[in-house]
Amino acid sequence: MLFIRDYQGYNGGHRKVFDYISHVAAMGQFLPALYCTKASVPIPSHYLPHDLEILKDISVSDAYFVAGNDWVQLDHAGIDTTTSPVINLIQGLRHANPDSTQYRFLDRPALRICVSDVVADAIRSTDRVNGPICVNYNGIAPLSRFIPSSRTCDVFIAGAKNPDLARRVAALAQERGISLDLLTDFIDQRQFLRRMASAKIALTLPLPIDGFFLPGLEAMALGCIAVVPDCPGARSYCIDGKTGFTPTADENAILTTIQAILADAERASKIRNEAKRIVQEHSISRERKMFSKFLSEHFKRFL
C-alpha cells in the first residue's frame, strides 16, 4: 500500500498518517511503502516502522492511501487509481470547501475515513463523495512516560496555529503572575509532549477548520486541564466544564477560564478524572481495530 508525504516538519496531520502506516504494517494484509516528495525534509525515524520501504519515485501499487493533497502527486506521476482500492483519510473541514484543492478530489472513488462526525457530515453534505464514508476517531498511544513527577508551571500554551492570540494570552497571564511556557512553533512531538506535561493547564489553540485537534486530547492524556477554544473537531472529546474547557477564542475569555481553574483545585481534579475516561475511548488500539474492520469490508469490492 503506497503512502505519500510532502514532509516539511512535524504536525498533527503527518502524525496521523504515520500512525496509519504503522497500522498497515501491523495488520499484515499489505506491506506499506512511503514516497516523500523531492521537496520533503527527512522524517525522524521514530515516527515510522523500522523496516518501512522508502521509495524514490511513485510506482503502481496494489492499493493507495492518500491524505490532504496527495492526489496531486499521484496525478503528476500518471497513476490511475480508478480500478484500485484507495483509502482517503479526511482530517479537516477544508475538504468540504469548494474553494479548496481537496474539494475537487471528492468525486474520485475511495473509502473515505473521517476523523470525526463533523468532518463526515461536512463532506457528505457536498453530494460529491464517490464511495463509502466511515468515521474513525483519532486515537493516541499511552503518554504516561512523558508525565513528570511534578508540574513546573501553571500554563503551557500551544500556539503554533494562532501565535497572535497565544502571545496576547501570555501577556495577560504574566501580568497576573501566572507562570507559563509559550510555544508558537511546530516542534518534534516528543519535545512538545514533555513541555506540555510540565504544566497544570494546557491551552491548545486550534484552527476553525481542524477536523480533529490532537493536542487537546494529548493534554488530557498527560493529566493537564485542557483548554481548547471552541473547535468543531474537538467537540467529541472536549466537553466544556466536564472534560475540559472551550472558551471563545478571545484572550480575556481564555484568561478568565485559566484563572477559574487555578482557583478551584477540587473542580480541576474532577475534570481530570472525566478526561481520563475520554482518553481511554480514543486509544490507538481502538483506532487500529476500526481501521482493520473498514479495510476488510471495503476491499471485498476488489476481490
ZIQUILIN-V30043 format. One line per field, one symbol per residue. ss: DSSP state (a for helix, b for strand, c for the rest). phi: phi as a letter, one per 40 degrees, with the letter a starting at -180 (. if undefined). psi: psi as a letter, one per 20 degrees, with the letter a starting at -180 (. if undefined). A space follows every 10 residues. Layout:
ss->???
phi->???
psi->???
This chain:
ss->cbbbbccccc caaaaaaaaa aaaaaaaccc ccbbbbcccc ccccaaaccc ccbbbccccc ccbbbbbcca aaaaaacccc ccccbbbbbb cbaaaacccc caaaaccccc bbbbccaaaa aaaacccccc ccbbbccccb cccaaacccc ccbbbbbbcc ccaaaaaaaa aaaaaccccb bbbcccccaa aaaaaaacbb bbbbcccccb cccaaaaaaa acccbbbccc caaacccccb cccbbccccc aaaaaaaaaa aaacaaaaaa aaaaaaaaaa acbaaaaaaa aaaaaaaaaa aac
phi->.cbbabcbhc acccdccccc cccccccgcb ccbbbbcccc cdcdcccbdc bccbccacbc bcabbbafcc dccccccgcc bcbbcbbbcb bacccccdcc ccdcccccca ccbccacccc ccccccfbcb hcbbbbddbb cdbdccccca cbacbbbcbc cacccdcccc cccccbgcca bbbbbcbddc cdccccccbc bbcbbccdcc cabcdcccdc ccgcccbbdd adcbccbcbd gbbabbcccb cccccdcccc cccbcccccc cccccdcccc cbccccdccc cdcccccccd cbc
psi->ppqppnojrp rhggghghgh ghgghhhihq pqqpppqhiq rppphiiqqh kpppqhqprp rhrqoqqckh hghgghikpo jhjqpppopo irihhjohiq hhhiihjppq opoqirhggg hghhiikipo rqpqpnppqq qpjhiiprhq pirgpponkh imhggghggg ggghhjjpqr oppjrprqgh gghgghiiqh pooporqhjp hpnghghhgg hjjqpponpp phiiihhnop igibqmrqmp hggggggghh ghinhghhgh ggghhggggh ilqhhggggg ggggggghih hj.
